[in-house]
């Protein structure tokens, strides 16, 4: 754990709890240096005297407030402490409120509070009380030269103090174009039901360890690749032919929700897709394919000349047979006619 940033006490009512403040977060961002592109040398910044132009060391730097143009009141750390000793050494709890009443936009920076010497029991008393009532303590605290509003709540067995933004530091969202309840933005019951199903399907227990900065990992992989390829001083420029992706309007929200749920588009969406398709639909087959046929359909046969003649002959055969029957009957009559004439004679 890092060094304590602040030592003082939590105060509520007549209770006084000695505590030490520690940073609760660390910055794991990419530590990039500024370089001179002409020779890739690092760029530094100097603290210098604006009158003489000479560099000034940290030991010679003090704080001051400009009360008129070019005139300053010198303020040492002791001056700032003496201005209000109690405020600079106390986390003064003003009220207890429900945590749900404080919007997330007010939360700023978290700090761990650990009990100071002799403060274990009263520290545990405040912690257990906050857990029991389910509320957070709203307090004032001075860190360095600024007074902060703060919220005290429990995370496990630790009291955490989150500095809060003041109300006048929160920008009004009235100037933003936020959709209201209009006919254009009305959400149907079907859309809401599918969105709820999607949220339910994506719901899981909070496990912060599974989330990490994948972008930083990708950049570090690129850095290692450049080092191995000995391209450490290669400046990659953007591709002039590459165009930014255009935003598309959401046409069918139901189809997007269905796709998100892993389902096929509905009948309406499928019908709209068919209408947009210029090609005619394939002809329907007389029978449904069997399970064996689904794996591979046989290729259609090509009609040869011989097969065509056979088909024509097969069609013509019934007609020829029908034509032969009257002729046969006529021949039979002609053979019987002389016999009748003899009997008559």
VOBA-1610 file (N, C-alpha, C; in pm, whole numbers, padded with zeros to 5 digits, always signed):
BEGIN
Unk+00084-00120+00000Unk+00000+00000+00000Unk+00087+00124+00000Unk+00046+00228-00070Unk+00122+00353-00078Unk+00117+00428+00054Unk+00194+00535+00061Unk+00194+00618+00181Unk+00058+00683+00200Unk+00026+00713+00325Unk-00100+00782+00353Unk-00092+00925+00299Unk-00201+00969+00239Unk-00207+01104+00182Unk-00247+01209+00285Unk-00312+01163+00391Unk-00375+01258+00483Unk-00399+01188+00616Unk-00381+01259+00722Unk-00409+01206+00856Unk-00499+01303+00929Unk-00602+01249+00992Unk-00697+01333+01064Unk-00794+01246+01140Unk-00922+01284+01134Unk-01022+01209+01209Unk-01158+01225+01143Unk-01242+01121+01159Unk-01383+01128+01121Unk-01459+01177+01244Unk-01547+01273+01221Unk-01623+01329+01332Unk-01771+01326+01299Unk-01852+01265+01386Unk-01997+01275+01375Unk-02054+01278+01516Unk-02131+01385+01541Unk-02176+01409+01678Unk-02055+01440+01765Unk-02043+01367+01876Unk-01928+01384+01964Unk-01825+01272+01945Unk-01850+01185+01844Unk-01760+01073+01819Unk-01643+01122+01734Unk-01523+01080+01771Unk-01400+01121+01703Unk-01321+00995+01669Unk-01300+00971+01537Unk-01234+00848+01493Unk-01105+00885+01420Unk-00988+00862+01477Unk-00863+00891+01405Unk-00847+00797+01286Unk-00818+00856+01169Unk-00805+00776+01046Unk-00689+00828+00963Unk-00646+00741+00871Unk-00546+00778+00771Unk-00606+00750+00633Unk-00578+00838+00539Unk-00636+00828+00405Unk-00532+00773+00307Unk-00575+00675+00225Unk-00488+00613+00125Unk-00556+00617-00011Unk-00479+00628-00118Unk-00542+00624-00251Unk-00602+00486-00277Unk-00721+00485-00335Unk-00790+00358-00362Unk-00776+00313-00506Unk-00715+00396-00590Unk-00700+00362-00732Unk-00557+00384-00775Unk-00523+00325-00889Unk-00392+00346-00951Unk-00412+00365-01101Unk-00324+00441-01161Unk-00334+00469-01305Unk-00248+00371-01383Unk-00314+00285-01460Unk-00243+00185-01540Unk-00244+00219-01688Unk-00259+00348-01718Unk-00261+00389-01858Unk-00124+00379-01922Unk-00121+00399-02052Unk+00005+00395-02126Unk+00089+00518-02090Unk+00212+00496-02051Unk+00303+00604-02015Unk+00382+00645-02139Unk+00324+00736-02216Unk+00386+00779-02341Unk+00463+00909-02319Unk+00581+00917-02378Unk+00666+01036-02367Unk+00655+01118-02495Unk+00671+01248-02482Unk+00673+01335-02600Unk+00815+01342-02655Unk+00826+01325-02787Unk+00955+01321-02854Unk+00961+01428-02963Unk+01082+01473-02992Unk+01106+01562-03105Unk+01114+01476-03231Unk+01022+01496-03325Unk+01014+01408-03442Unk+01137+01420-03533Unk+01217+01524-03516Unk+01335+01541-03600Unk+01448+01445-03563Unk+01467+01421-03431Unk+01573+01328-03390Unk+01528+01231-03282Unk+01396+01230-03251Unk+01335+01138-03155Unk+01392+01154-03014Unk+01435+01274-02981Unk+01486+01302-02846Unk+01369+01338-02755Unk+01373+01297-02627Unk+01263+01330-02535Unk+01256+01480-02508Unk+01134+01529-02490Unk+01110+01671-02464Unk+01088+01691-02314Unk+01154+01788-02256Unk+01139+01819-02115Unk+01084+01960-02096Unk+01032+01985-01976Unk+00976+02116-01942Unk+01050+02169-01820Unk+01084+02294-01826Unk+01161+02355-01718Unk+01073+02450-01637Unk+01099+02453-01507Unk+01040+02554-01418Unk+01140+02670-01414Unk+01099+02783-01465Unk+01194+02893-01474Unk+01133+03022-01419Unk+01220+03112-01379Unk+01181+03243-01331Unk+01145+03330-01451Unk+01023+03380-01454Unk+00977+03455-01570Unk+01046+03590-01583Unk+01107+03637-01476Unk+01179+03765-01484Unk+01322+03746-01534Unk+01390+03645-01480Unk+01531+03624-01515Unk+01550+03518-01622Unk+01450+03428-01640Unk+01463+03321-01736Unk+01544+03203-01686Unk+01591+03209-01559Unk+01672+03100-01504Unk+01583+02990-01446Unk+01633+02867-01451Unk+01559+02752-01397Unk+01553+02760-01246Unk+01439+02715-01189Unk+01416+02720-01044Unk+01397+02578-00992Unk+01465+02540-00885Unk+01449+02408-00824Unk+01327+02403-00734Unk+01286+02279-00701Unk+01167+02260-00619Unk+01182+02324-00480Unk+01300+02324-00426Unk+01320+02379-00290Unk+01297+02529-00284Unk+01304+02596-00396Unk+01288+02741-00399Unk+01148+02784-00442Unk+01058+02687-00458Unk+00923+02718-00505Unk+00827+02724-00386Unk+00753+02834-00373Unk+00650+02850-00270Unk+00520+02891-00339Unk+00410+02890-00263Unk+00279+02924-00319Unk+00244+03069-00286Unk+00165+03128-00374Unk+00119+03264-00352Unk-00011+03291-00423Unk-00089+03386-00370Unk-00217+03424-00429Unk-00204+03565-00486Unk-00238+03583-00613Unk-00227+03712-00680Unk-00350+03797-00644Unk-00335+03891-00552Unk-00446+03973-00507Unk-00466+04095-00596Unk-00363+04136-00668Unk-00373+04240-00769Unk-00269+04210-00876Unk-00275+04279-00987Unk-00189+04247-01100Unk-00041+04256-01061Unk+00026+04141-01064Unk+00169+04135-01036Unk+00206+04137-00889Unk+00106+04138-00799Unk+00132+04139-00655Unk+00072+04012-00592Unk+00148+03948-00504Unk+00110+03818-00448Unk+00116+03820-00295Unk+00026+03741-00235Unk+00032+03712-00091Unk+00093+03572-00078Unk+00205+03561-00011Unk+00273+03433+00005Unk+00196+03349+00108Unk+00167+03222+00071Unk+00095+03130+00159Unk+00176+03001+00172Unk+00223+02974+00292Unk+00294+02849+00318Unk+00192+02742+00358Unk+00239+02618+00367Unk+00151+02509+00410Unk+00096+02535+00549Unk+00175+02598+00636Unk+00130+02628+00771Unk+00022+02736+00769Unk+00035+02834+00678Unk-00071+02935+00665Unk-00203+02870+00625Unk-00196+02778+00530Unk-00317+02712+00484Unk-00380+02626+00594Unk-00296+02565+00679Unk-00348+02485+00789Unk-00412+02573+00896Unk-00348+02686+00926Unk-00397+02773+01033Unk-00526+02846+00994Unk-00555+02855+00864Unk-00678+02923+00822Unk-00800+02856+00883Unk-00800+02724+00894Unk-00907+02649+00960Unk-00852+02513+00998Unk-00787+02505+01115Unk-00723+02378+01156Unk-00819+02261+01160Unk-00942+02285+01207Unk-01038+02175+01219Unk-01078+02121+01083Unk-01098+02212+00985Unk-01142+02169+00853Unk-01033+02089+00782Unk-00908+02123+00803Unk-00799+02056+00733Unk-00762+01923+00796Unk-00816+01892+00912Unk-00779+01768+00981Unk-00899+01681+01016Unk-01017+01715+00965Unk-01138+01644+01005Unk-01225+01611+00885Unk-01276+01488+00882Unk-01382+01449+00789Unk-01512+01465+00867Unk-01578+01577+00847Unk-01693+01615+00929Unk-01822+01565+00864Unk-01883+01463+00922Unk-02007+01408+00868Unk-02122+01504+00900Unk-02191+01547+00795Unk-02300+01643+00810Unk-02436+01575+00818Unk-02454+01465+00747Unk-02583+01396+00744Unk-02564+01255+00693Unk-02668+01173+00713Unk-02671+01037+00659Unk-02789+01027+00563Unk-02764+00978+00442Unk-02868+00969+00339Unk-02865+00831+00276Unk-02973+00798+00205Unk-02976+00672+00129Unk-02881+00683+00010Unk-02804+00579-00012Unk-02708+00581-00123Unk-02775+00600-00258Unk-02897+00547-00273Unk-02967+00558-00401Unk-03007+00701-00434Unk-03005+00791-00336Unk-03044+00930-00360Unk-02932+01012-00423Unk-02808+00961-00422Unk-02694+01035-00477Unk-02666+00980-00617Unk-02691+01058-00722Unk-02665+01010-00860Unk-02517+00978-00880Unk-02490+00886-00970Unk-02352+00845-00997Unk-02268+00958-01054Unk-02332+01056-01118Unk-02256+01167-01175Unk-02187+01251-01068Unk-02228+01239-00942Unk-02168+01318-00835Unk-02038+01255-00783Unk-02020+01125-00803Unk-01903+01057-00748Unk-01778+01094-00827Unk-01667+01116-00754Unk-01546+01164-00818Unk-01429+01068-00795Unk-01368+01071-00675Unk-01245+00996-00650Unk-01256+00919-00519Unk-01228+00787-00522Unk-01237+00708-00397Unk-01106+00705-00320Unk-01118+00697-00188Unk-01002+00684-00098Unk-01038+00582+00010Unk-00938+00504+00051Unk-00956+00413+00163Unk-00928+00488+00293Unk-01009+00460+00394Unk-00986+00513+00527Unk-00951+00398+00620Unk-00835+00406+00683Unk-00792+00304+00779Unk-00786+00367+00918Unk-00816+00290+01021Unk-00813+00349+01157Unk-00672+00389+01197Unk-00664+00504+01262Unk-00537+00549+01317Unk-00512+00484+01453Unk-00409+00529+01518Unk-00371+00473+01648Unk-00483+00491+01750Unk-00526+00379+01809Unk-00631+00383+01911Unk-00771+00399+01856Unk-00790+00388+01723Unk-00923+00412+01666Unk-00993+00289+01615Unk-00945+00170+01649Unk-01003+00047+01594Unk-01150+00030+01633Unk-01183+00049+01761Unk-01318+00020+01808Unk-01419+00119+01753Unk-01387+00247+01756Unk-01483+00346+01705Unk-01494+00337+01552Unk-01386+00297+01487Unk-01389+00273+01342Unk-01487+00160+01312Unk-01477+00050+01387Unk-01567-00063+01368Unk-01710-00024+01400Unk-01729+00065+01499Unk-01864+00109+01534Unk-01929+00182+01418Unk-01858+00277+01357Unk-01914+00351+01243Unk-01938+00257+01126Unk-01846+00168+01098Unk-01861+00075+00986Unk-01984-00012+01003Unk-02001-00072+01120Unk-02115-00161+01143Unk-02246-00084+01143Unk-02243+00040+01189Unk-02364+00122+01189Unk-02407+00155+01048Unk-02311+00192+00961Unk-02343+00221+00821Unk-02401+00099+00752Unk-02345-00018+00779Unk-02398-00141+00720Unk-02540-00170+00768Unk-02564-00144+00896Unk-02693-00177+00955Unk-02804-00089+00899Unk-02779+00041+00888Unk-02884+00133+00844Unk-02892+00141+00692Unk-02787+00095+00622Unk-02787+00099+00477Unk-02780+00239+00421Unk-02711+00328+00490Unk-02699+00466+00445Unk-02552+00503+00426Unk-02528+00619+00365Unk-02394+00672+00351Unk-02384+00804+00425Unk-02263+00835+00473Unk-02243+00961+00543Unk-02195+01069+00446Unk-02260+01185+00449Unk-02220+01299+00367Unk-02137+01392+00454Unk-02014+01423+00407Unk-01919+01494+00491Unk-01845+01602+00413Unk-01781+01691+00486Unk-01689+01789+00431Unk-01547+01747+00466Unk-01454+01764+00371Unk-01314+01733+00397Unk-01227+01825+00311Unk-01116+01871+00367Unk-01022+01953+00294Unk-00902+01867+00257Unk-00875+01855+00128Unk-00758+01782+00078Unk-00672+01882+00004Unk-00548+01896+00050Unk-00457+01998+00001Unk-00520+02136+00024Unk-00557+02208-00080Unk-00609+02343-00057Unk-00754+02356-00104Unk-00825+02244-00118Unk-00963+02248-00164Unk-01053+02168-00073Unk-01167+02228-00041Unk-01267+02156+00038Unk-01356+02075-00056Unk-01377+01950-00018Unk-01459+01859-00098Unk-01581+01814-00020Unk-01688+01791-00093Unk-01800+01716-00039Unk-01764+01569-00054Unk-01800+01486+00040Unk-01759+01345+00035Unk-01870+01255+00085Unk-01864+01129+00040Unk-01959+01025+00084Unk-01881+00911+00147Unk-01921+00870+00266Unk-01857+00758+00335Unk-01949+00637+00328Unk-01896+00527+00274Unk-01973+00403+00266Unk-01880+00286+00291Unk-01936+00168+00303Unk-01857+00049+00337Unk-01840-00041+00217Unk-01718-00090+00201Unk-01688-00194+00102Unk-01620-00306+00179Unk-01695-00412+00206Unk-01643-00517+00294Unk-01627-00462+00435Unk-01509-00474+00489Unk-01481-00422+00624Unk-01411-00287+00622Unk-01401-00226+00506Unk-01329-00101+00492Unk-01426+00014+00470Unk-01401+00127+00536Unk-01476+00249+00510Unk-01408+00321+00393Unk-01485+00348+00291Unk-01434+00416+00172Unk-01495+00555+00166Unk-01409+00653+00141Unk-01456+00790+00123Unk-01445+00828-00023Unk-01559+00862-00084Unk-01562+00909-00222Unk-01584+01060-00222Unk-01490+01134-00280Unk-01517+01276-00295Unk-01630+01294-00396Unk-01713+01394-00369Unk-01829+01421-00453Unk-01814+01557-00521Unk-01875+01569-00635Unk-01881+01699-00702Unk-01996+01780-00641Unk-01978+01912-00637Unk-02086+01999-00592Unk-02191+02011-00702Unk-02310+02050-00662Unk-02420+02058-00758Unk-02389+02155-00870Unk-02319+02267-00841Unk-02290+02363-00947Unk-02178+02317-01039Unk-02115+02203-01009Unk-02013+02146-01097Unk-02073+02048-01197Unk-02200+02011-01178Unk-02267+01918-01269Unk-02337+02000-01377Unk-02300+01975-01501Unk-02361+02049-01611Unk-02504+02003-01635Unk-02587+02098-01675Unk-02727+02068-01702Unk-02739+01997-01836Unk-02819+01891-01839Unk-02838+01813-01962Unk-02953+01866-02046Unk-03010+01981-02006Unk-03126+02032-02079Unk-03093+02071-02222Unk-02967+02107-02249Unk-02929+02149-02384Unk-02907+02032-02479Unk-02905+01911-02425Unk-02884+01793-02509Unk-03015+01751-02576Unk-03003+01692-02693Unk-03120+01643-02764Unk-03153+01502-02718Unk-03224+01494-02608Unk-03262+01365-02550Unk-03402+01330-02598Unk-03422+01209-02653Unk-03557+01173-02702Unk-03657+01163-02589Unk-03772+01222-02610Unk-03880+01212-02513Unk-03981+01107-02557Unk-04097+01107-02495Unk-04202+01011-02528Unk-04287+01071-02639Unk-04250+01041-02762Unk-04324+01087-02878Unk-04363+00968-02964Unk-04446+00994-03063Unk-04488+00885-03153Unk-04370+00829-03231Unk-04270+00914-03259Unk-04155+00870-03337Unk-04065+00778-03256Unk-04055+00803-03127Unk-03965+00723-03041Unk-04041+00623-02954Unk-04170+00607-02980Unk-04249+00514-02899Unk-04197+00372-02915Unk-04182+00303-02805Unk-04131+00165-02804Unk-04250+00071-02789Unk-04259-00026-02880Unk-04370-00120-02875Unk-04347-00223-02764Unk-04456-00290-02728Unk-04446-00395-02625Unk-04356-00509-02670Unk-04361-00539-02800Unk-04277-00648-02853Unk-04130-00612-02843Unk-04095-00488-02880Unk-03956-00444-02873Unk-03906-00443-02729Unk-03990-00395-02639Unk-03951-00390-02498Unk-03935-00531-02442Unk-04024-00622-02480Unk-04016-00759-02430Unk-03888-00827-02479Unk-03852-00804-02606Unk-03731-00865-02660Unk-03605-00804-02599Unk-03609-00671-02573Unk-03495-00608-02509Unk-03477-00660-02366Unk-03587-00681-02296Unk-03579-00738-02161Unk-03523-00879-02164Unk-03563-00957-02266Unk-03510-01093-02280Unk-03360-01090-02308Unk-03316-00992-02388Unk-03173-00980-02418Unk-03094-00944-02293Unk-03146-00849-02214Unk-03079-00810-02089Unk-03075-00928-01993Unk-03185-01001-01987Unk-03189-01117-01897Unk-03087-01222-01940Unk-03074-01243-02071Unk-02978-01341-02120Unk-02834-01300-02099Unk-02809-01170-02091Unk-02672-01120-02071Unk-02641-01092-01925Unk-02736-01114-01836Unk-02715-01085-01695Unk-02625-01190-01631Unk-02534-01145-01545Unk-02444-01236-01474Unk-02395-01168-01347Unk-02329-01243-01263Unk-02276-01188-01139Unk-02159-01095-01168Unk-02144-00992-01085Unk-02036-00894-01102Unk-01904-00956-01061Unk-01816-00975-01159Unk-01682-01028-01135Unk-01582-00933-01201Unk-01536-00830-01128Unk-01450-00729-01190Unk-01319-00783-01243Unk-01274-00899-01192Unk-01145-00953-01237Unk-01147-00995-01383Unk-01266-01023-01438Unk-01271-01070-01577Unk-01261-00956-01678Unk-01268-00831-01631Unk-01257-00717-01720Unk-01118-00657-01710Unk-01061-00623-01823Unk-00928-00563-01823Unk-00913-00475-01946Unk-00807-00396-01948Unk-00784-00300-02055Unk-00728-00371-02177Unk-00817-00416-02265Unk-00774-00488-02384Unk-00705-00395-02485Unk-00745-00268-02486Unk-00681-00175-02580Unk-00534-00156-02544Unk-00504-00143-02415Unk-00365-00129-02373Unk-00284-00253-02412Unk-00344-00371-02397Unk-00276-00494-02436Unk-00247-00496-02586Unk-00342-00447-02667Unk-00322-00444-02811Unk-00209-00348-02848Unk-00205-00231-02782Unk-00099-00135-02811Unk+00037-00191-02769Unk+00044-00258-02654Unk+00170-00317-02610Unk+00216-00426-02706Unk+00121-00504-02760Unk+00156-00606-02859Unk+00212-00541-02985Unk+00154-00428-03025Unk+00205-00356-03142Unk+00346-00303-03115Unk+00369-00255-02993Unk+00502-00204-02957Unk+00605-00317-02965Unk+00572-00433-02910Unk+00664-00547-02916Unk+00690-00588-03061Unk+00587-00582-03144Unk+00602-00618-03285Unk+00697-00521-03355Unk+00682-00391-03325Unk+00770-00291-03385Unk+00915-00309-03339Unk+00933-00343-03212Unk+01068-00364-03161Unk+01134-00483-03230Unk+01059-00594-03243Unk+01115-00713-03308Unk+01146-00687-03455Unk+01064-00606-03521Unk+01086-00577-03663Unk+01184-00462-03684Unk+01239-00408-03574Unk+01333-00296-03580Unk+01273-00177-03653Unk+01147-00150-03619Unk+01076-00036-03675Unk+01044+00067-03566Unk+01138+00081-03472Unk+01113+00169-03357Unk+01103+00315-03395Unk+01160+00353-03507Unk+01157+00494-03548Unk+01078+00514-03676Unk+00985+00421-03701Unk+00898+00432-03818Unk+00769+00501-03777Unk+00737+00611-03844Unk+00614+00684-03813Unk+00505+00636-03908Unk+00404+00571-03855Unk+00294+00519-03935Unk+00193+00629-03960Unk+00167+00656-04088Unk+00072+00760-04126Unk-00060+00696-04165Unk-00171+00768-04151Unk-00300+00711-04190Unk-00309+00686-04339Unk-00385+00584-04376Unk-00404+00549-04517Unk-00495+00653-04582Unk-00449+00721-04689Unk-00534+00824-04751Unk-00659+00768-04815Unk-00658+00640-04852Unk-00774+00579-04918Unk-00879+00532-04819Unk-00841+00525-04692Unk-00934+00474-04592Unk-01037+00580-04557Unk-01161+00545-04567Unk-01270+00638-04536Unk-01337+00596-04406Unk-01377+00694-04327Unk-01446+00659-04202Unk-01578+00589-04229Unk-01610+00497-04141Unk-01735+00423-04157Unk-01854+00515-04138Unk-01950+00503-04228Unk-02069+00586-04220Unk-02170+00524-04124Unk-02233+00611-04047Unk-02335+00563-03954Unk-02459+00524-04032Unk-02518+00413-03995Unk-02639+00365-04062Unk-02758+00384-03970Unk-02872+00414-04031Unk-02994+00431-03953Unk-03053+00294-03920Unk-03107+00283-03801Unk-03172+00159-03760Unk-03308+00152-03826Unk-03326+00055-03916Unk-03451+00044-03990Unk-03548-00050-03919Unk-03502-00166-03885Unk-03588-00266-03822Unk-03528-00305-03688Unk-03577-00244-03581Unk-03524-00270-03448Unk-03553-00413-03404Unk-03667-00465-03447Unk-03704-00601-03408Unk-03605-00702-03463Unk-03562-00683-03591Unk-03466-00776-03650Unk-03333-00773-03576Unk-03290-00654-03535Unk-03165-00642-03461Unk-03175-00712-03326Unk-03288-00696-03261Unk-03307-00762-03131Unk-03311-00914-03150Unk-03380-00959-03254Unk-03386-01103-03281Unk-03248-01159-03311Unk-03169-01085-03391Unk-03034-01130-03421Unk-02949-01134-03295Unk-02970-01038-03206Unk-02894-01036-03081Unk-02931-01154-02993Unk-03055-01196-03001Unk-03101-01310-02922Unk-03064-01443-02987Unk-03001-01438-03105Unk-02961-01562-03172Unk-03074-01627-03247Unk-03179-01548-03284Unk-03291-01604-03356Unk-03290-01557-03499Unk-03365-01629-03586Unk-03377-01589-03725Unk-03477-01475-03736Unk-03466-01391-03841Unk-03563-01282-03859Unk-03705-01335-03868Unk-03801-01255-03825Unk-03940-01295-03829Unk-03995-01300-03970Unk-04121-01340-03983Unk-04183-01355-04115Unk-04191-01222-04188Unk-04218-01115-04111Unk-04230-00984-04173Unk-04098-00939-04232Unk-03993-00958-04154Unk-03860-00918-04202Unk-03819-01003-04321Unk-03851-01132-04316Unk-03816-01220-04428Unk-03892-01182-04553Unk-04022-01143-04537Unk-04101-01102-04652Unk-04046-00975-04715Unk-04000-00882-04628Unk-03941-00758-04680Unk-03812-00786-04756Unk-03736-00883-04708Unk-03613-00920-04778Unk-03644-00980-04914Unk-03754-01062-04922Unk-03792-01123-05049Unk-03836-01017-05149Unk-03906-00913-05100Unk-03952-00808-05190Unk-03835-00728-05249Unk-03731-00713-05167Unk-03614-00639-05214Unk-03529-00720-05310Unk-03546-00852-05314Unk-03463-00938-05398Unk-03514-00932-05542Unk-03427-00899-05639Unk-03466-00888-05779Unk-03483-01023-05844Unk-03413-01127-05799Unk-03418-01257-05863Unk-03548-01328-05827Unk-03610-01403-05923Unk-03733-01475-05891Unk-03704-01589-05795Unk-03803-01627-05716Unk-03780-01736-05620Unk-03763-01868-05693Unk-03690-01962-05638Unk-03670-02092-05702Unk-03800-02170-05708Unk-03819-02256-05812Unk-03944-02333-05823Unk-03958-02432-05709Unk-04084-02454-05671Unk-04110-02546-05561Unk-04097-02689-05608Unk-04040-02771-05525Unk-04027-02913-05557Unk-04154-02987-05517Unk-04183-03095-05591Unk-04309-03167-05569Unk-04310-03238-05435Unk-04195-03282-05390Unk-04190-03354-05264Unk-04084-03294-05174Unk-04100-03316-05047Unk-04001-03268-04952Unk-03879-03359-04956Unk-03761-03302-04949Unk-03642-03387-04952Unk-03630-03468-04825Unk-03580-03590-04842Unk-03557-03675-04725Unk-03433-03627-04652Unk-03406-03687-04535Unk-03290-03648-04456Unk-03160-03673-04532Unk-03160-03781-04617Unk-03040-03810-04695Unk-03022-03707-04805Unk-03137-03660-04862Unk-03128-03565-04972Unk-03084-03429-04924Unk-03109-03398-04795Unk-03074-03265-04744Unk-02924-03243-04746Unk-02847-03351-04731Unk-02702-03335-04729Unk-02648-03293-04865Unk-02704-03356-04974Unk-02652-03325-05107Unk-02762-03350-05209Unk-02796-03249-05288Unk-02898-03265-05390Unk-02833-03314-05519Unk-02898-03409-05591Unk-02840-03457-05718Unk-02844-03348-05823Unk-02743-03349-05912Unk-02738-03250-06020Unk-02845-03282-06123Unk-02910-03182-06182Unk-03014-03207-06284Unk-02954-03273-06408Unk-03033-03369-06470Unk-02987-03439-06588Unk-02992-03350-06711Unk-02894-03370-06799Unk-02897-03300-06926Unk-02976-03382-07027Unk-03060-03317-07106Unk-03139-03387-07208Unk-03056-03405-07334Unk-03031-03531-07370Unk-02957-03560-07493Unk-03053-03564-07610Unk-02997-03570-07732Unk-03082-03575-07851Unk-03162-03703-07856Unk-03096-03817-07817Unk-03166-03946-07819Unk-03281-03947-07721Unk-03256-03891-07607Unk-03362-03889-07505Unk-03478-03804-07553Unk-03448-03695-07624Unk-03554-03609-07674Unk-03639-03683-07776Unk-03572-03762-07867Unk-03648-03839-07967Unk-03736-03942-07901Unk-03679-04006-07793Unk-03760-04107-07723Unk-03882-04043-07660Unk-03864-03925-07605Unk-03978-03858-07542Unk-04082-03821-07645Unk-04041-03774-07765Unk-04136-03738-07870Unk-04208-03862-07920Unk-04130-03971-07934Unk-04192-04094-07983Unk-04294-04149-07884Unk-04258-04135-07753Unk-04351-04185-07650Unk-04479-04106-07650Unk-04469-03974-07675Unk-04592-03894-07680Unk-04673-03926-07804Unk-04605-03953-07915Unk-04677-03979-08041Unk-04736-04118-08047Unk-04686-04214-07967Unk-04733-04354-07972Unk-04881-04366-07945Unk-04937-04304-07842Unk-05082-04318-07820Unk-05165-04269-07937Unk-05120-04161-08003Unk-05196-04108-08116Unk-05196-04207-08232Unk-05078-04266-08258Unk-05073-04363-08368Unk-05159-04486-08337Unk-05158-04528-08213Unk-05240-04644-08176Unk-05387-04615-08194Unk-05428-04492-08158Unk-05569-04454-08173Unk-05606-04448-08320Unk-05514-04407-08406Unk-05544-04399-08549Unk-05555-04537-08614Unk-05485-04636-08561Unk-05488-04772-08619Unk-05618-04844-08592Unk-05686-04813-08480Unk-05810-04885-08444Unk-05920-04867-08547Unk-05954-04746-08593Unk-06059-04734-08697Unk-06022-04806-08828Unk-05894-04803-08863Unk-05852-04870-08987Unk-05872-05020-08977Unk-05841-05076-08859Unk-05858-05220-08840Unk-06004-05260-08850Unk-06092-05176-08794Unk-06235-05206-08799Unk-06285-05201-08946Unk-06234-05104-09015Unk-06277-05092-09157Unk-06233-05213-09239Unk-06113-05263-09213Unk-06064-05380-09285Unk-06146-05503-09252Unk-06184-05515-09127Unk-06266-05631-09087Unk-06400-05629-09157Unk-06464-05513-09170Unk-06593-05502-09238Unk-06582-05541-09385Unk-06470-05497-09446Unk-06453-05525-09589Unk-06435-05675-09616Unk-06380-05749-09523Unk-06362-05893-09543Unk-06492-05970-09522Unk-06578-05919-09437Unk-06704-05988-09408Unk-06814-05958-09514Unk-06804-05853-09583Unk-06908-05813-09679Unk-06933-05919-09791Unk-06835-05976-09855Unk-06864-06078-09961Unk-06935-06199-09907Unk-06908-06238-09790Unk-06975-06357-09734Unk-07120-06332-09724Unk-07163-06213-09681Unk-07304-06182-09669Unk-07373-06188-09808Unk-07305-06140-09911Unk-07366-06137-10044Unk-07391-06278-10096Unk-07300-06370-10062Unk-07321-06509-10106Unk-07444-06568-10044Unk-07465-06540-09913Unk-07584-06596-09846Unk-07712-06538-09909Unk-07706-06419-09943Unk-07827-06357-10003Unk-07855-06422-10140Unk-07756-06453-10214Unk-07774-06518-10344Unk-07832-06656-10328
//
